[in-house]
């Protein structure tokens, strides 16, 4: 099974979003979100090409893929050997123009 690794930025952003959900909407919403993230990690381990190629990031050194999780976040990742590298964890309410600048 492939390993899922997080960039520091992606991990920090994920934690910030989880904290926001917990404190703004309560434990049940937080638990649902964490479950959705864990389900996605299991799916991507089995099928790393499940995410769509991210059109804003095409033509670079890596083939970035993305998947929207729980309608709140977009996970930007790429596959390297036997690892899935989470490059960014994107709040879907933010401007998409900033996405390319971050990677």
C-alpha positions, 0 to 999 in steps of 0.5 A: 500500500502506498504511503501518504506524505504531507508537505508542511504547508498542506498539513498546517492548512488541514489542521487549521481547517479542522480547528475551524470546523470543530470550533465553529460547527462542533464535534459532529461536523469535525468528526464527519470531516475527518472521516471524509479525509480518512476515506479519501486517503484509503481510496487514493492509496489504492488508486492514485490516479483517482483525482483529476489532473489539475488544469491550472498546474499542467505543464510543470515538472510534476503531474498534480492531481486534485480532489474535492473533499467534503465540498470544503477543501481541495487536496492537491497531490502528486504521485512519486514512486510509491508515495502520494505527496500532498502538496497543498490543502486548499480551502475551496472558498479561496481564490483559485488564482492563488493556487498556482502561486503557492506551488 
